[in-house]
Amino acid sequence: APGLTTPSAAATPTDLGGREVKLIADLRAADFQHPMDKRAADALKLFSPIEWGMRQAFSAFVEDAVFLENIASGVLVGPKQLPELHAMLVESCRLLRIDTAPDLYIKQSPYPNAYTLAVQGRRPFVVCTTALLDLLDPLETQAVIAHELGHLKCEHSLVIAMANLLLSPLASLLPVGSAAALESGVLQWQRAAELTCDRAALMVVQDVRAVQSVTMKLAGGGRSYAQRMDVDAFVQQATAYDEVAGGSRIGRMVRQSQQREGTHPLPIMRARELQKFAESRQYGELLARGKPTIVDSAASAVSH
């Protein structure tokens, strides 16, 4: 659809078969974090002793156990094992300025999913399921890997664990309504963290439609028809949602309930929020800081 994807928001195919993207020097998480995610992270920096303790706990009690689970029951991607996925991982780390690439595992599952323990510890990792890889094209797959790397770059698991540790005792002392409001605030922050990581995916693939296509396919994609789905039509669903949700008291109540109780934003809201960021001055200025570079992983063969 004209006007939805600006030239600055999409990577450029080249005659050499790769894509030209912008490599941004000194890219920090704060450069692309959603405002609510950034405010929460900044607030928790005041509790650095607790952060140190949480890191030690993750290192001592979690990392080795999770490593053994992943290495025993998944397939570890590397230069000789699914090298095209390994190239996507390394390329994504380079574009997000992550110095140490995490392990990438593929696990058998009928459910399309990807996840990470979002702490930059001794054994960082990302897991993608087989159903996810079957559903997505290469550029979308790279967008998912970059989304998970966004969680790692922002260390969301560490930050959310700290928030729960600090707020849980407080919640037990508050009236029921205030405790519920506190819990709702943490969930709102988690949703903002997901929006941050959609932005991280965009910083890597630099094609807003590719990232939005991931959201669309996770919402309703099927292996037999996923590649025929229309991203523009999906993004336009947000308009129909707004018309009904804002048109009556019941609609407004349902919208509040839908948006209040989830750890992830509604799919069409994610697509629209990413569109706003892709068209924003903030994103344009980030790209302007970058230097053109050619990426040549398997994801480069796909252009939206």
Disulfide bonds with the S-S distance in Angstrom:
none
